[in-house]
Amino acid sequence: MHQCLLDAAGAGAAVLLISEDLDEIFALADRIGVMYHGRLSPLRAAEAWTLAEIGLAMAGSTEAAHAA
């Protein structure tokens, strides 16, 4: 399934991945946003996030979600 998603994205398709598995997210995503209580953080390049920042954003930290 992962390869199908990567192939589709490589062919120009938009792919929306919703997952709690951070390893999966980092393996597949170009950009990451975190949802918390129905709100989506600003999207950032996957490389701009750390595991700690995503964990904090998932717990509601707006500071972690908006860090650059």
PDB file of N, CA, C, O and CB in Angstrom:
ATOM      1  N   MET A   1       0.815  -1.183   0.000  1.00  0.00           N
ATOM      2  CA  MET A   1       0.000   0.000   0.000  1.00  0.00           C
ATOM      3  C   MET A   1       0.864   1.254   0.000  1.00  0.00           C
ATOM      4  O   MET A   1       0.568   2.223  -0.700  1.00  0.00           O
ATOM      5  CB  MET A   1      -0.930  -0.006   1.191  1.00  0.00           C
ATOM      6  N   HIS A   2       1.936   1.228   0.793  1.00  0.00           N
ATOM      7  CA  HIS A   2       2.810   2.399   0.842  1.00  0.00           C
ATOM      8  C   HIS A   2       3.383   2.727  -0.526  1.00  0.00           C
ATOM      9  O   HIS A   2       3.438   3.891  -0.921  1.00  0.00           O
ATOM     10  CB  HIS A   2       3.940   2.174   1.832  1.00  0.00           C
ATOM     11  N   GLN A   3       3.806   1.700  -1.244  1.00  0.00           N
ATOM     12  CA  GLN A   3       4.377   1.944  -2.574  1.00  0.00           C
ATOM     13  C   GLN A   3       3.335   2.519  -3.522  1.00  0.00           C
ATOM     14  O   GLN A   3       3.657   3.378  -4.342  1.00  0.00           O
ATOM     15  CB  GLN A   3       4.954   0.650  -3.157  1.00  0.00           C
ATOM     16  N   CYS A   4       2.095   2.061  -3.423  1.00  0.00           N
ATOM     17  CA  CYS A   4       1.010   2.610  -4.255  1.00  0.00           C
ATOM     18  C   CYS A   4       0.827   4.099  -3.990  1.00  0.00           C
ATOM     19  O   CYS A   4       0.645   4.879  -4.925  1.00  0.00           O
ATOM     20  CB  CYS A   4      -0.314   1.860  -3.990  1.00  0.00           C
ATOM     21  N   LEU A   5       0.873   4.494  -2.721  1.00  0.00           N
ATOM     22  CA  LEU A   5       0.743   5.912  -2.374  1.00  0.00           C
ATOM     23  C   LEU A   5       1.916   6.716  -2.921  1.00  0.00           C
ATOM     24  O   LEU A   5       1.727   7.803  -3.466  1.00  0.00           O
ATOM     25  CB  LEU A   5       0.649   6.086  -0.852  1.00  0.00           C
ATOM     26  N   LEU A   6       3.119   6.187  -2.777  1.00  0.00           N
ATOM     27  CA  LEU A   6       4.307   6.879  -3.294  1.00  0.00           C
ATOM     28  C   LEU A   6       4.261   6.988  -4.816  1.00  0.00           C
ATOM     29  O   LEU A   6       4.626   8.021  -5.376  1.00  0.00           O
ATOM     30  CB  LEU A   6       5.588   6.147  -2.860  1.00  0.00           C
ATOM     31  N   ASP A   7       3.815   5.930  -5.482  1.00  0.00           N
ATOM     32  CA  ASP A   7       3.697   5.951  -6.945  1.00  0.00           C
ATOM     33  C   ASP A   7       2.668   6.979  -7.402  1.00  0.00           C
ATOM     34  O   ASP A   7       2.900   7.710  -8.364  1.00  0.00           O
ATOM     35  CB  ASP A   7       3.316   4.561  -7.471  1.00  0.00           C
ATOM     36  N   ALA A   8       1.542   7.033  -6.717  1.00  0.00           N
ATOM     37  CA  ALA A   8       0.501   8.001  -7.070  1.00  0.00           C
ATOM     38  C   ALA A   8       1.004   9.422  -6.885  1.00  0.00           C
ATOM     39  O   ALA A   8       0.783  10.276  -7.745  1.00  0.00           O
ATOM     40  CB  ALA A   8      -0.760   7.773  -6.223  1.00  0.00           C
ATOM     41  N   ALA A   9       1.677   9.684  -5.776  1.00  0.00           N
ATOM     42  CA  ALA A   9       2.228  11.022  -5.534  1.00  0.00           C
ATOM     43  C   ALA A   9       3.286  11.363  -6.578  1.00  0.00           C
ATOM     44  O   ALA A   9       3.351  12.493  -7.063  1.00  0.00           O
ATOM     45  CB  ALA A   9       2.832  11.114  -4.116  1.00  0.00           C
ATOM     46  N   GLY A  10       4.111  10.380  -6.919  1.00  0.00           N
ATOM     47  CA  GLY A  10       5.140  10.591  -7.937  1.00  0.00           C
ATOM     48  C   GLY A  10       4.564  10.894  -9.303  1.00  0.00           C
ATOM     49  O   GLY A  10       5.205  11.552 -10.123  1.00  0.00           O
ATOM     50  N   ALA A  11       3.349  10.412  -9.551  1.00  0.00           N
ATOM     51  CA  ALA A  11       2.673  10.655 -10.826  1.00  0.00           C
ATOM     52  C   ALA A  11       1.882  11.966 -10.811  1.00  0.00           C
ATOM     53  O   ALA A  11       1.225  12.314 -11.793  1.00  0.00           O
ATOM     54  CB  ALA A  11       1.740   9.490 -11.153  1.00  0.00           C
ATOM     55  N   GLY A  12       1.952  12.692  -9.684  1.00  0.00           N
ATOM     56  CA  GLY A  12       1.303  13.998  -9.619  1.00  0.00           C
ATOM     57  C   GLY A  12      -0.015  14.036  -8.877  1.00  0.00           C
ATOM     58  O   GLY A  12      -0.643  15.091  -8.792  1.00  0.00           O
ATOM     59  N   ALA A  13      -0.449  12.909  -8.338  1.00  0.00           N
ATOM     60  CA  ALA A  13      -1.711  12.890  -7.590  1.00  0.00           C
ATOM     61  C   ALA A  13      -1.512  13.484  -6.203  1.00  0.00           C
ATOM     62  O   ALA A  13      -0.436  13.374  -5.616  1.00  0.00           O
ATOM     63  CB  ALA A  13      -2.261  11.450  -7.479  1.00  0.00           C
ATOM     64  N   ALA A  14      -2.545  14.105  -5.696  1.00  0.00           N
ATOM     65  CA  ALA A  14      -2.539  14.571  -4.310  1.00  0.00           C
ATOM     66  C   ALA A  14      -2.914  13.386  -3.424  1.00  0.00           C
ATOM     67  O   ALA A  14      -3.872  12.668  -3.712  1.00  0.00           O
ATOM     68  CB  ALA A  14      -3.531  15.784  -4.100  1.00  0.00           C
ATOM     69  N   VAL A  15      -2.169  13.188  -2.361  1.00  0.00           N
ATOM     70  CA  VAL A  15      -2.439  12.081  -1.447  1.00  0.00           C
ATOM     71  C   VAL A  15      -2.577  12.652  -0.044  1.00  0.00           C
ATOM     72  O   VAL A  15      -1.690  13.351   0.445  1.00  0.00           O
ATOM     73  CB  VAL A  15      -1.308  10.998  -1.508  1.00  0.00           C
ATOM     74  N   LEU A  16      -3.684  12.350   0.588  1.00  0.00           N
ATOM     75  CA  LEU A  16      -3.912  12.758   1.975  1.00  0.00           C
ATOM     76  C   LEU A  16      -3.768  11.514   2.844  1.00  0.00           C
ATOM     77  O   LEU A  16      -4.515  10.547   2.695  1.00  0.00           O
ATOM     78  CB  LEU A  16      -5.330  13.430   2.162  1.00  0.00           C
ATOM     79  N   LEU A  17      -2.809  11.553   3.742  1.00  0.00           N
ATOM     80  CA  LEU A  17      -2.549  10.425   4.640  1.00  0.00           C
ATOM     81  C   LEU A  17      -2.923  10.860   6.053  1.00  0.00           C
ATOM     82  O   LEU A  17      -2.429  11.874   6.546  1.00  0.00           O
ATOM     83  CB  LEU A  17      -1.042   9.959   4.568  1.00  0.00           C
ATOM     84  N   ILE A  18      -3.785  10.104   6.691  1.00  0.00           N
ATOM     85  CA  ILE A  18      -4.152  10.368   8.078  1.00  0.00           C
ATOM     86  C   ILE A  18      -3.687   9.168   8.879  1.00  0.00           C
ATOM     87  O   ILE A  18      -4.135   8.045   8.648  1.00  0.00           O
ATOM     88  CB  ILE A  18      -5.705  10.620   8.248  1.00  0.00           C
ATOM     89  N   SER A  19      -2.787   9.408   9.821  1.00  0.00           N
ATOM     90  CA  SER A  19      -2.200   8.302  10.565  1.00  0.00           C
ATOM     91  C   SER A  19      -1.701   8.789  11.916  1.00  0.00           C
ATOM     92  O   SER A  19      -1.328   9.952  12.071  1.00  0.00           O
ATOM     93  CB  SER A  19      -1.054   7.655   9.768  1.00  0.00           C
ATOM     94  N   GLU A  20      -1.697   7.888  12.890  1.00  0.00           N
ATOM     95  CA  GLU A  20      -1.073   8.147  14.185  1.00  0.00           C
ATOM     96  C   GLU A  20       0.329   7.551  14.239  1.00  0.00           C
ATOM     97  O   GLU A  20       1.059   7.758  15.208  1.00  0.00           O
ATOM     98  CB  GLU A  20      -1.934   7.578  15.319  1.00  0.00           C
ATOM     99  N   ASP A  21       0.703   6.813  13.202  1.00  0.00           N
ATOM    100  CA  ASP A  21       1.998   6.132  13.148  1.00  0.00           C
ATOM    101  C   ASP A  21       3.048   7.105  12.613  1.00  0.00           C
ATOM    102  O   ASP A  21       3.112   7.358  11.410  1.00  0.00           O
ATOM    103  CB  ASP A  21       1.922   4.847  12.256  1.00  0.00           C
ATOM    104  N   LEU A  22       3.865   7.646  13.507  1.00  0.00           N
ATOM    105  CA  LEU A  22       4.823   8.671  13.101  1.00  0.00           C
ATOM    106  C   LEU A  22       5.879   8.143  12.135  1.00  0.00           C
ATOM    107  O   LEU A  22       6.334   8.879  11.259  1.00  0.00           O
ATOM    108  CB  LEU A  22       5.500   9.250  14.319  1.00  0.00           C
ATOM    109  N   ASP A  23       6.272   6.888  12.280  1.00  0.00           N
ATOM    110  CA  ASP A  23       7.226   6.301  11.330  1.00  0.00           C
ATOM    111  C   ASP A  23       6.631   6.291   9.923  1.00  0.00           C
ATOM    112  O   ASP A  23       7.311   6.613   8.948  1.00  0.00           O
ATOM    113  CB  ASP A  23       7.614   4.863  11.760  1.00  0.00           C
ATOM    114  N   GLU A  24       5.359   5.920   9.830  1.00  0.00           N
ATOM    115  CA  GLU A  24       4.671   5.895   8.543  1.00  0.00           C
ATOM    116  C   GLU A  24       4.583   7.314   7.961  1.00  0.00           C
ATOM    117  O   GLU A  24       4.830   7.521   6.773  1.00  0.00           O
ATOM    118  CB  GLU A  24       3.256   5.280   8.697  1.00  0.00           C
ATOM    119  N   ILE A  25       4.241   8.252   8.780  1.00  0.00           N
ATOM    120  CA  ILE A  25       4.126   9.638   8.320  1.00  0.00           C
ATOM    121  C   ILE A  25       5.453  10.134   7.765  1.00  0.00           C
ATOM    122  O   ILE A  25       5.504  10.674   6.660  1.00  0.00           O
ATOM    123  CB  ILE A  25       3.657  10.552   9.463  1.00  0.00           C
ATOM    124  N   PHE A  26       6.526   9.953   8.526  1.00  0.00           N
ATOM    125  CA  PHE A  26       7.834  10.428   8.061  1.00  0.00           C
ATOM    126  C   PHE A  26       8.303   9.681   6.812  1.00  0.00           C
ATOM    127  O   PHE A  26       9.032  10.245   5.996  1.00  0.00           O
ATOM    128  CB  PHE A  26       8.872  10.276   9.171  1.00  0.00           C
ATOM    129  N   ALA A  27       7.897   8.430   6.655  1.00  0.00           N
ATOM    130  CA  ALA A  27       8.299   7.656   5.478  1.00  0.00           C
ATOM    131  C   ALA A  27       7.564   8.092   4.215  1.00  0.00           C
ATOM    132  O   ALA A  27       8.098   7.958   3.114  1.00  0.00           O
ATOM    133  CB  ALA A  27       8.056   6.179   5.722  1.00  0.00           C
ATOM    134  N   LEU A  28       6.348   8.611   4.359  1.00  0.00           N
ATOM    135  CA  LEU A  28       5.508   8.871   3.192  1.00  0.00           C
ATOM    136  C   LEU A  28       5.234  10.346   2.907  1.00  0.00           C
ATOM    137  O   LEU A  28       4.945  10.708   1.766  1.00  0.00           O
ATOM    138  CB  LEU A  28       4.220   8.174   3.364  1.00  0.00           C
ATOM    139  N   ALA A  29       5.319  11.183   3.905  1.00  0.00           N
ATOM    140  CA  ALA A  29       4.830  12.557   3.750  1.00  0.00           C
ATOM    141  C   ALA A  29       5.900  13.531   3.273  1.00  0.00           C
ATOM    142  O   ALA A  29       7.061  13.455   3.676  1.00  0.00           O
ATOM    143  CB  ALA A  29       4.267  13.045   5.054  1.00  0.00           C
ATOM    144  N   ASP A  30       5.479  14.449   2.401  1.00  0.00           N
ATOM    145  CA  ASP A  30       6.321  15.587   2.022  1.00  0.00           C
ATOM    146  C   ASP A  30       6.088  16.745   2.989  1.00  0.00           C
ATOM    147  O   ASP A  30       7.018  17.442   3.394  1.00  0.00           O
ATOM    148  CB  ASP A  30       6.029  16.030   0.561  1.00  0.00           C
ATOM    149  N   ARG A  31       4.811  16.927   3.346  1.00  0.00           N
ATOM    150  CA  ARG A  31       4.412  17.973   4.279  1.00  0.00           C
ATOM    151  C   ARG A  31       3.552  17.354   5.362  1.00  0.00           C
ATOM    152  O   ARG A  31       2.823  16.390   5.124  1.00  0.00           O
ATOM    153  CB  ARG A  31       3.655  19.117   3.554  1.00  0.00           C
ATOM    154  N   ILE A  32       3.647  17.928   6.567  1.00  0.00           N
ATOM    155  CA  ILE A  32       2.916  17.389   7.704  1.00  0.00           C
ATOM    156  C   ILE A  32       2.164  18.511   8.408  1.00  0.00           C
ATOM    157  O   ILE A  32       2.701  19.593   8.647  1.00  0.00           O
ATOM    158  CB  ILE A  32       3.871  16.675   8.683  1.00  0.00           C
ATOM    159  N   GLY A  33       0.922  18.226   8.728  1.00  0.00           N
ATOM    160  CA  GLY A  33       0.114  19.069   9.597  1.00  0.00           C
ATOM    161  C   GLY A  33      -0.465  18.179  10.676  1.00  0.00           C
ATOM    162  O   GLY A  33      -0.698  16.991  10.449  1.00  0.00           O
ATOM    163  N   VAL A  34      -0.696  18.742  11.844  1.00  0.00           N
ATOM    164  CA  VAL A  34      -1.211  17.965  12.964  1.00  0.00           C
ATOM    165  C   VAL A  34      -2.608  18.460  13.321  1.00  0.00           C
ATOM    166  O   VAL A  34      -2.834  19.659  13.482  1.00  0.00           O
ATOM    167  CB  VAL A  34      -0.264  18.061  14.187  1.00  0.00           C
ATOM    168  N   MET A  35      -3.541  17.520  13.443  1.00  0.00           N
ATOM    169  CA  MET A  35      -4.899  17.872  13.871  1.00  0.00           C
ATOM    170  C   MET A  35      -5.024  17.673  15.369  1.00  0.00           C
ATOM    171  O   MET A  35      -4.567  16.674  15.924  1.00  0.00           O
ATOM    172  CB  MET A  35      -5.961  17.025  13.121  1.00  0.00           C
ATOM    173  N   TYR A  36      -5.654  18.647  16.009  1.00  0.00           N
ATOM    174  CA  TYR A  36      -5.944  18.556  17.433  1.00  0.00           C
ATOM    175  C   TYR A  36      -7.265  19.253  17.681  1.00  0.00           C
ATOM    176  O   TYR A  36      -7.417  20.430  17.355  1.00  0.00           O
ATOM    177  CB  TYR A  36      -4.803  19.182  18.295  1.00  0.00           C
ATOM    178  N   HIS A  37      -8.214  18.547  18.251  1.00  0.00           N
ATOM    179  CA  HIS A  37      -9.556  19.079  18.541  1.00  0.00           C
ATOM    180  C   HIS A  37     -10.172  19.748  17.315  1.00  0.00           C
ATOM    181  O   HIS A  37     -10.745  20.833  17.409  1.00  0.00           O
ATOM    182  CB  HIS A  37      -9.492  20.083  19.700  1.00  0.00           C
ATOM    183  N   GLY A  38     -10.046  19.088  16.168  1.00  0.00           N
ATOM    184  CA  GLY A  38     -10.685  19.580  14.953  1.00  0.00           C
ATOM    185  C   GLY A  38      -9.967  20.709  14.245  1.00  0.00           C
ATOM    186  O   GLY A  38     -10.478  21.244  13.261  1.00  0.00           O
ATOM    187  N   ARG A  39      -8.802  21.077  14.721  1.00  0.00           N
ATOM    188  CA  ARG A  39      -8.039  22.158  14.081  1.00  0.00           C
ATOM    189  C   ARG A  39      -6.741  21.596  13.505  1.00  0.00           C
ATOM    190  O   ARG A  39      -6.077  20.756  14.112  1.00  0.00           O
ATOM    191  CB  ARG A  39      -7.736  23.304  15.097  1.00  0.00           C
ATOM    192  N   LEU A  40      -6.405  22.087  12.319  1.00  0.00           N
ATOM    193  CA  LEU A  40      -5.195  21.650  11.634  1.00  0.00           C
ATOM    194  C   LEU A  40      -4.108  22.700  11.804  1.00  0.00           C
ATOM    195  O   LEU A  40      -4.327  23.885  11.554  1.00  0.00           O
ATOM    196  CB  LEU A  40      -5.471  21.389  10.137  1.00  0.00           C
ATOM    197  N   SER A  41      -2.937  22.251  12.232  1.00  0.00           N
ATOM    198  CA  SER A  41      -1.801  23.169  12.351  1.00  0.00           C
ATOM    199  C   SER A  41      -1.358  23.593  10.954  1.00  0.00           C
ATOM    200  O   SER A  41      -1.745  22.968   9.966  1.00  0.00           O
ATOM    201  CB  SER A  41      -0.619  22.507  13.129  1.00  0.00           C
ATOM    202  N   PRO A  42      -0.557  24.643  10.864  1.00  0.00           N
ATOM    203  CA  PRO A  42       0.016  24.979   9.559  1.00  0.00           C
ATOM    204  C   PRO A  42       0.841  23.799   9.032  1.00  0.00           C
ATOM    205  O   PRO A  42       1.519  23.113   9.797  1.00  0.00           O
ATOM    206  CB  PRO A  42       0.896  26.258   9.657  1.00  0.00           C
ATOM    207  N   LEU A  43       0.773  23.577   7.731  1.00  0.00           N
ATOM    208  CA  LEU A  43       1.573  22.515   7.114  1.00  0.00           C
ATOM    209  C   LEU A  43       3.025  22.956   7.067  1.00  0.00           C
ATOM    210  O   LEU A  43       3.328  24.117   6.792  1.00  0.00           O
ATOM    211  CB  LEU A  43       1.055  22.173   5.686  1.00  0.00           C
ATOM    212  N   ARG A  44       3.922  22.007   7.340  1.00  0.00           N
ATOM    213  CA  ARG A  44       5.361  22.262   7.253  1.00  0.00           C
ATOM    214  C   ARG A  44       6.005  21.088   6.539  1.00  0.00           C
ATOM    215  O   ARG A  44       5.474  19.978   6.551  1.00  0.00           O
ATOM    216  CB  ARG A  44       5.994  22.475   8.670  1.00  0.00           C
ATOM    217  N   ALA A  45       7.139  21.332   5.922  1.00  0.00           N
ATOM    218  CA  ALA A  45       7.903  20.245   5.302  1.00  0.00           C
ATOM    219  C   ALA A  45       8.189  19.187   6.360  1.00  0.00           C
ATOM    220  O   ALA A  45       8.444  19.510   7.520  1.00  0.00           O
ATOM    221  CB  ALA A  45       9.234  20.774   4.667  1.00  0.00           C
ATOM    222  N   ALA A  46       8.146  17.932   5.955  1.00  0.00           N
ATOM    223  CA  ALA A  46       8.390  16.843   6.904  1.00  0.00           C
ATOM    224  C   ALA A  46       9.719  17.017   7.622  1.00  0.00           C
ATOM    225  O   ALA A  46       9.838  16.707   8.808  1.00  0.00           O
ATOM    226  CB  ALA A  46       8.362  15.498   6.187  1.00  0.00           C
ATOM    227  N   GLU A  47      10.711  17.510   6.904  1.00  0.00           N
ATOM    228  CA  GLU A  47      12.044  17.700   7.499  1.00  0.00           C
ATOM    229  C   GLU A  47      12.058  18.789   8.569  1.00  0.00           C
ATOM    230  O   GLU A  47      12.981  18.847   9.381  1.00  0.00           O
ATOM    231  CB  GLU A  47      13.052  18.045   6.415  1.00  0.00           C
ATOM    232  N   ALA A  48      11.043  19.649   8.575  1.00  0.00           N
ATOM    233  CA  ALA A  48      10.990  20.754   9.530  1.00  0.00           C
ATOM    234  C   ALA A  48      10.424  20.317  10.884  1.00  0.00           C
ATOM    235  O   ALA A  48      10.492  21.070  11.855  1.00  0.00           O
ATOM    236  CB  ALA A  48      10.150  21.892   8.961  1.00  0.00           C
ATOM    237  N   TRP A  49       9.873  19.122  10.951  1.00  0.00           N
ATOM    238  CA  TRP A  49       9.310  18.598  12.193  1.00  0.00           C
ATOM    239  C   TRP A  49      10.303  17.667  12.877  1.00  0.00           C
ATOM    240  O   TRP A  49      11.095  16.998  12.212  1.00  0.00           O
ATOM    241  CB  TRP A  49       7.988  17.862  11.919  1.00  0.00           C
ATOM    242  N   THR A  50      10.261  17.625  14.191  1.00  0.00           N
ATOM    243  CA  THR A  50      10.929  16.566  14.953  1.00  0.00           C
ATOM    244  C   THR A  50       9.834  15.686  15.543  1.00  0.00           C
ATOM    245  O   THR A  50       8.674  16.090  15.617  1.00  0.00           O
ATOM    246  CB  THR A  50      11.873  17.157  16.085  1.00  0.00           C
ATOM    247  N   LEU A  51      10.208  14.492  15.957  1.00  0.00           N
ATOM    248  CA  LEU A  51       9.234  13.612  16.612  1.00  0.00           C
ATOM    249  C   LEU A  51       8.660  14.285  17.852  1.00  0.00           C
ATOM    250  O   LEU A  51       7.464  14.184  18.123  1.00  0.00           O
ATOM    251  CB  LEU A  51       9.884  12.262  16.991  1.00  0.00           C
ATOM    252  N   ALA A  52       9.514  14.972  18.602  1.00  0.00           N
ATOM    253  CA  ALA A  52       9.049  15.644  19.816  1.00  0.00           C
ATOM    254  C   ALA A  52       8.035  16.735  19.488  1.00  0.00           C
ATOM    255  O   ALA A  52       7.026  16.869  20.180  1.00  0.00           O
ATOM    256  CB  ALA A  52      10.234  16.242  20.580  1.00  0.00           C
ATOM    257  N   GLU A  53       8.292  17.511  18.444  1.00  0.00           N
ATOM    258  CA  GLU A  53       7.357  18.575  18.064  1.00  0.00           C
ATOM    259  C   GLU A  53       6.004  18.014  17.644  1.00  0.00           C
ATOM    260  O   GLU A  53       4.962  18.559  18.008  1.00  0.00           O
ATOM    261  CB  GLU A  53       7.942  19.411  16.932  1.00  0.00           C
ATOM    262  N   ILE A  54       6.020  16.932  16.884  1.00  0.00           N
ATOM    263  CA  ILE A  54       4.758  16.326  16.471  1.00  0.00           C
ATOM    264  C   ILE A  54       4.016  15.789  17.690  1.00  0.00           C
ATOM    265  O   ILE A  54       2.803  15.968  17.805  1.00  0.00           O
ATOM    266  CB  ILE A  54       5.002  15.196  15.445  1.00  0.00           C
ATOM    267  N   GLY A  55       4.730  15.137  18.596  1.00  0.00           N
ATOM    268  CA  GLY A  55       4.097  14.628  19.809  1.00  0.00           C
ATOM    269  C   GLY A  55       3.465  15.746  20.623  1.00  0.00           C
ATOM    270  O   GLY A  55       2.345  15.603  21.113  1.00  0.00           O
ATOM    271  N   LEU A  56       4.175  16.853  20.768  1.00  0.00           N
ATOM    272  CA  LEU A  56       3.627  17.992  21.511  1.00  0.00           C
ATOM    273  C   LEU A  56       2.420  18.580  20.801  1.00  0.00           C
ATOM    274  O   LEU A  56       1.425  18.922  21.441  1.00  0.00           O
ATOM    275  CB  LEU A  56       4.694  19.071  21.704  1.00  0.00           C
ATOM    276  N   ALA A  57       2.501  18.701  19.477  1.00  0.00           N
ATOM    277  CA  ALA A  57       1.375  19.235  18.702  1.00  0.00           C
ATOM    278  C   ALA A  57       0.160  18.313  18.824  1.00  0.00           C
ATOM    279  O   ALA A  57      -0.973  18.788  18.909  1.00  0.00           O
ATOM    280  CB  ALA A  57       1.770  19.408  17.214  1.00  0.00           C
ATOM    281  N   MET A  58       0.392  16.996  18.831  1.00  0.00           N
ATOM    282  CA  MET A  58      -0.693  16.037  18.988  1.00  0.00           C
ATOM    283  C   MET A  58      -1.345  16.154  20.365  1.00  0.00           C
ATOM    284  O   MET A  58      -2.509  15.794  20.541  1.00  0.00           O
ATOM    285  CB  MET A  58      -0.177  14.617  18.772  1.00  0.00           C
ATOM    286  N   ALA A  59      -0.588  16.659  21.338  1.00  0.00           N
ATOM    287  CA  ALA A  59      -1.102  16.841  22.689  1.00  0.00           C
ATOM    288  C   ALA A  59      -1.695  18.240  22.884  1.00  0.00           C
ATOM    289  O   ALA A  59      -2.154  18.571  23.977  1.00  0.00           O
ATOM    290  CB  ALA A  59       0.007  16.596  23.708  1.00  0.00           C
ATOM    291  N   GLY A  60      -1.686  19.061  21.827  1.00  0.00           N
ATOM    292  CA  GLY A  60      -2.327  20.358  21.907  1.00  0.00           C
ATOM    293  C   GLY A  60      -1.414  21.552  22.018  1.00  0.00           C
ATOM    294  O   GLY A  60      -1.899  22.677  22.141  1.00  0.00           O
ATOM    295  N   SER A  61      -0.110  21.354  21.981  1.00  0.00           N
ATOM    296  CA  SER A  61       0.805  22.484  22.075  1.00  0.00           C
ATOM    297  C   SER A  61       0.788  23.298  20.781  1.00  0.00           C
ATOM    298  O   SER A  61       1.233  22.819  19.738  1.00  0.00           O
ATOM    299  CB  SER A  61       2.231  21.996  22.383  1.00  0.00           C
ATOM    300  N   THR A  62       0.284  24.507  20.848  1.00  0.00           N
ATOM    301  CA  THR A  62       0.269  25.360  19.669  1.00  0.00           C
ATOM    302  C   THR A  62       1.661  25.884  19.361  1.00  0.00           C
ATOM    303  O   THR A  62       1.975  26.193  18.211  1.00  0.00           O
ATOM    304  CB  THR A  62      -0.700  26.520  19.862  1.00  0.00           C
ATOM    305  N   GLU A  63       2.496  25.985  20.390  1.00  0.00           N
ATOM    306  CA  GLU A  63       3.861  26.443  20.185  1.00  0.00           C
ATOM    307  C   GLU A  63       4.625  25.458  19.288  1.00  0.00           C
ATOM    308  O   GLU A  63       5.309  25.873  18.354  1.00  0.00           O
ATOM    309  CB  GLU A  63       4.581  26.614  21.540  1.00  0.00           C
ATOM    310  N   ALA A  64       4.509  24.173  19.569  1.00  0.00           N
ATOM    311  CA  ALA A  64       5.193  23.148  18.772  1.00  0.00           C
ATOM    312  C   ALA A  64       4.627  23.112  17.352  1.00  0.00           C
ATOM    313  O   ALA A  64       5.372  22.933  16.388  1.00  0.00           O
ATOM    314  CB  ALA A  64       5.056  21.755  19.441  1.00  0.00           C
ATOM    315  N   ALA A  65       3.330  23.279  17.226  1.00  0.00           N
ATOM    316  CA  ALA A  65       2.693  23.192  15.910  1.00  0.00           C
ATOM    317  C   ALA A  65       3.066  24.360  15.021  1.00  0.00           C
ATOM    318  O   ALA A  65       3.054  24.219  13.798  1.00  0.00           O
ATOM    319  CB  ALA A  65       1.189  23.126  16.058  1.00  0.00           C
ATOM    320  N   HIS A  66       3.396  25.505  15.589  1.00  0.00           N
ATOM    321  CA  HIS A  66       3.712  26.690  14.802  1.00  0.00           C
ATOM    322  C   HIS A  66       5.204  26.976  14.707  1.00  0.00           C
ATOM    323  O   HIS A  66       5.599  27.950  14.067  1.00  0.00           O
ATOM    324  CB  HIS A  66       3.019  27.874  15.383  1.00  0.00           C
ATOM    325  N   ALA A  67       6.041  26.151  15.330  1.00  0.00           N
ATOM    326  CA  ALA A  67       7.492  26.362  15.269  1.00  0.00           C
ATOM    327  C   ALA A  67       7.969  26.243  13.830  1.00  0.00           C
ATOM    328  O   ALA A  67       7.408  25.480  13.043  1.00  0.00           O
ATOM    329  CB  ALA A  67       8.240  25.346  16.171  1.00  0.00           C
ATOM    330  N   ALA A  68       8.971  26.977  13.500  1.00  0.00           N
ATOM    331  CA  ALA A  68       9.489  26.947  12.127  1.00  0.00           C
ATOM    332  C   ALA A  68      10.770  26.169  12.034  1.00  0.00           C
ATOM    333  O   ALA A  68      11.340  26.045  10.950  1.00  0.00           O
ATOM    334  CB  ALA A  68       9.712  28.348  11.609  1.00  0.00           C
TER     335      ALA A  68
END
